[in-house]
Amino acid sequence: MAKVMVGKASDIPEGKMVHVTAGGKEVLVANVGGKYYATGDICTHAGAELHEGQLEGKELTCPWHGSKWDVTTGDLIWFPQKLKPLGKYSVIVENGTVYVEV
């Protein structure tokens, strides 16, 4: 696994998310309750970039068709049809810097 720098923890305040390309993968990193989580950034329904969606608590809403995802697990919360999970990546915070392992 590769450890890729996302940015400074102070640049990702609680309730916010950022997008990075890490190891050729599109990854979304979100701060939920002061803890950082990473999932795939591309909706498995129609390919929307999820970092353009709305984050409320741990629930992320896709900007295109309203699917709802749990950013702490990458699992689908709600959509009329079953969708593949987004996947989940490990996040490491060292000396105020956020890293994701892909």
FIGU-986114 format. One record per residue: x, y, z of N, C-alpha, C in turn. Coordinates in Angstrom, 2 decimals. Each point is the difference from the previous one (the first is absolute). Layout:
<recs>
       nx       ny       nz      cax      cay      caz       cx       cy       cz
        X        Y        Z        X        Y        Z        X        Y        Z
...
</recs>
This chain:
<recs>
       nx       ny       nz      cax      cay      caz       cx       cy       cz
     0.82    -1.19     0.00    -0.82     1.19     0.00     0.87     1.25     0.00
    -0.49     1.01    -0.70     0.71     1.27    -0.05    -0.65     0.99     0.96
     0.82     0.76     0.69    -0.48     1.04     0.91     0.10     1.33    -0.74
    -1.15     0.64    -0.20    -0.06     1.23    -0.80    -0.48     1.16     0.85
     0.72     1.13    -0.06    -0.38     1.17     0.78    -1.27     0.64    -0.58
    -0.97     0.27     0.88    -1.23     0.67    -0.38     0.12     1.50     0.23
     0.54     0.38     1.14     0.16     1.41     0.35     0.06     0.17     1.51
    -0.03     1.24     0.43     0.03     0.30     1.43    -1.37    -0.27     0.60
    -0.01    -0.57     1.19    -1.25    -0.27     0.70    -0.80     1.28     0.19
     0.68     1.11     0.25    -0.67     1.28     0.21    -0.73     0.49    -1.26
     0.36    -0.53    -1.17    -0.66     0.38    -1.25    -1.25    -0.83    -0.27
    -0.27    -1.00     0.85    -1.19    -0.85    -0.14    -0.75     0.04     1.33
    -0.72     1.11     0.26    -0.71     0.11     1.28    -1.16    -0.98     0.09
    -0.52    -0.15     1.20    -1.12    -0.90     0.24    -1.17     0.33    -0.93
    -0.56    -1.05    -0.62    -1.13     0.18    -0.90     0.39     0.31    -1.44
     1.30     0.02    -0.28     0.48     0.29    -1.36     0.65    -1.22    -0.61
     0.18     0.05    -1.31     0.64    -1.10    -0.72     0.86     0.55    -1.12
     0.97    -0.80    -0.42     0.88     0.36    -1.10     0.15    -1.20    -0.92
     0.46     0.27    -1.19     0.21    -1.03    -1.01     1.48    -0.04    -0.36
     0.55    -1.20    -0.11     1.38    -0.18    -0.46     0.05    -1.17    -0.97
     0.98     0.05    -0.87     0.30    -1.16    -0.84     1.21    -0.65     0.64
    -0.16    -1.25     0.41     1.05    -0.70     0.72     0.17    -1.38    -0.61
     1.20    -0.28    -0.49     0.26    -1.31    -0.58    -0.91    -0.30    -1.18
    -0.38     1.03    -0.75    -0.88    -0.17    -1.15    -1.47    -0.15     0.36
    -0.33     0.17     1.27    -1.38    -0.12     0.45    -0.53     1.36     0.46
    -1.28     0.23    -0.24    -0.66     1.22     0.46    -0.51    -0.26     1.41
     0.49     0.78     0.96    -0.28    -0.25     1.42    -0.60     1.25     0.63
    -1.02    -0.21     0.82    -0.63     1.06     0.77     0.41    -0.17     1.45
     0.48     1.07     0.62     0.37    -0.02     1.41    -0.92     0.98     0.73
    -0.68    -0.49     1.04    -0.96     0.81     0.74     0.36     0.03     1.49
    -0.29     1.14     0.62     0.17     0.17     1.43    -1.38    -0.11     0.64
    -0.23    -1.08     0.72    -1.27    -0.24     0.68     0.28    -0.07     1.50
    -0.50     0.98     0.72     0.18     0.01     1.45     1.45     0.09     0.43
     0.84     0.63    -0.82     1.41     0.15     0.33     0.86    -1.18    -0.40
    -0.60    -1.01    -0.63     0.75    -1.18    -0.46    -0.07    -0.02    -1.53
     1.07    -0.46    -0.63     0.09     0.00    -1.46    -0.30    -1.38    -0.57
    -0.77    -0.01    -1.08    -0.39    -1.22    -0.69     0.24     0.18    -1.49
     0.30    -1.10    -0.69     0.24     0.06    -1.45    -0.79    -1.10    -0.71
    -0.67     0.39    -1.08    -0.75    -0.92    -0.84     0.28     0.35    -1.45
    -0.54    -0.82    -0.91     0.06     0.36    -1.40    -0.79     1.27    -0.25
     0.43     0.81    -0.95    -0.65     1.28    -0.28    -1.01    -0.10    -1.14
    -0.05    -1.11    -0.70    -0.86    -0.13    -1.18    -1.22    -0.85     0.34
    -1.19     0.58    -0.19    -1.24    -0.72     0.27    -0.10    -1.22    -0.92
    -0.36    -1.14     0.57    -0.06    -1.24    -0.79    -1.30    -0.10    -0.81
    -0.85     1.01     0.08    -1.23     0.01    -0.81     0.28     0.55    -1.39
     0.44     1.27    -0.07     0.19     0.63    -1.31     1.31     0.77    -0.14
     0.90    -0.15     0.97     1.33     0.60    -0.12     0.15     1.42     0.49
    -0.93     0.50     0.79     0.13     1.37     0.53     1.18     0.08     0.96
     0.59     1.20     0.07     1.07     0.25     0.96    -0.65     0.38     1.32
     0.13    -0.88     0.98    -0.74     0.16     1.25     0.47     1.17     0.85
     1.23     0.46    -0.18     0.45     1.16     0.78    -0.79     1.26    -0.35
    -0.76    -0.05    -1.10    -0.86     1.13    -0.38    -1.38    -0.11     0.64
    -0.21    -1.09     0.76    -1.28    -0.22     0.67    -0.08     0.71     1.34
    -0.99    -0.39     0.78    -0.28     0.61     1.30     0.34    -0.97     1.12
     0.78     0.45     0.99     0.37    -0.83     1.14    -0.73     0.51     1.24
    -0.78    -0.88     0.63    -0.68     0.31     1.26     0.30    -1.12     0.97
     0.80     0.31     1.01     0.47    -1.05     0.90     0.84    -0.97    -0.80
    -0.35    -1.27     0.05     0.75    -1.00    -0.77    -0.72    -0.36    -1.31
    -1.11     0.69    -0.28    -0.80    -0.29    -1.19     0.34     0.95    -1.16
     0.43    -0.60    -1.09     0.37     0.75    -1.21    -1.05    -0.24    -1.07
    -0.54     1.08    -0.56    -1.01    -0.10    -1.05     0.63     0.30    -1.35
    -0.19    -0.90    -0.96     0.52     0.16    -1.35    -0.64     1.22    -0.66
     0.80     0.83    -0.68    -0.54     1.21    -0.60    -0.88    -0.25    -1.23
     0.08    -1.17    -0.61    -0.76    -0.25    -1.23    -1.37    -0.62     0.26
    -0.06    -1.12     0.70    -1.26    -0.73     0.13    -0.43    -0.27     1.43
     0.69     0.58     0.98    -0.44    -0.06     1.38     0.29    -1.26     0.78
     0.84    -0.89    -0.53     0.35    -1.18     0.80     0.68     0.48     1.28
    -0.16    -0.75     1.07     0.57     0.39     1.28     1.00    -1.06     0.45
     1.17     0.48     0.40     1.12    -0.86     0.37     0.48     0.29     1.40
     0.51    -1.01     0.68     0.63     0.16     1.30     1.51     0.17    -0.25
     0.53     1.21     0.25     1.41     0.25    -0.30     0.94    -0.72     0.97
    -0.53    -0.49     1.12     0.86    -0.71     0.94     0.24    -1.44    -0.42
    -0.87    -0.54    -0.87     0.14    -1.40    -0.43     0.07    -0.16    -1.52
    -0.49     1.00    -0.74    -0.10    -0.12    -1.46    -1.22    -0.75    -0.46
    -0.90    -0.34     0.94    -1.20    -0.78    -0.32    -1.17     0.90    -0.40
    -0.86    -0.55    -0.82    -1.22     0.69    -0.42    -0.99     0.05     1.15
    -0.58     1.17     0.24    -1.05     0.17     1.01    -1.37    -0.09    -0.67
    -0.14     0.73    -1.13    -1.30     0.02    -0.68     0.16     0.27    -1.49
    -0.78    -0.74    -0.79    -0.20     0.25    -1.42    -1.05    -1.02    -0.46
    -0.81     0.34    -1.02    -1.03    -0.95    -0.44     0.54    -1.34    -0.49
     1.23    -0.04    -0.46     0.58    -1.27    -0.43     1.28    -0.25     0.79
     0.40    -1.26     0.05     1.21    -0.36     0.72     1.22     0.44    -0.80
     0.95     0.65     0.67     1.23     0.46    -0.64     1.20    -0.63     0.70
     1.09    -0.12    -0.74     1.24    -0.51     0.59     0.53     1.00     1.02
     0.64    -0.48     1.08     0.60     0.92     0.98     1.12     0.83    -0.65
     0.31     1.12     0.63     1.05     0.89    -0.50     1.40    -0.50     0.32
     0.10    -0.83     1.02     1.31    -0.43     0.48     0.44     0.90     1.13
     0.99    -0.44     0.71     0.47     0.72     1.18     1.53    -0.06     0.02
     0.61     1.09     0.39     1.46     0.08     0.08     0.42     0.41     1.40
     1.17    -0.40     0.41     0.54     0.38     1.30     0.49     1.44    -0.05
    -0.24     0.72     1.08     0.46     1.38     0.13     0.93     0.08     1.20
     1.11     0.71    -0.18     0.98     0.19     1.05     0.21     1.50     0.18
     0.02     0.46     1.24     0.32     1.39     0.29     1.30     0.02     0.80
     1.02     0.65    -0.58     1.31     0.11     0.66     0.44     1.45    -0.01
     0.32     0.51     1.17     0.50     1.37     0.12    -0.87     1.02    -0.73
    -1.32    -0.17     0.11    -0.93     0.96    -0.59    -0.21    -0.16    -1.49
     0.54    -1.07    -0.58    -0.18    -0.26    -1.44    -0.81    -1.27    -0.18
    -0.94     0.05    -0.95    -0.88    -1.14    -0.28     0.55    -0.77    -1.19
     0.07    -1.32     0.14     0.46    -0.90    -1.06    -1.07    -1.06    -0.22
    -0.08    -0.52    -1.23    -0.88    -1.12    -0.30     0.86    -1.12    -0.56
    -0.35    -1.24     0.36     0.70    -1.17    -0.53    -0.84    -0.65    -1.07
     0.56    -0.10    -1.19    -0.71    -0.62    -1.12     0.81    -1.13    -0.58
</recs>
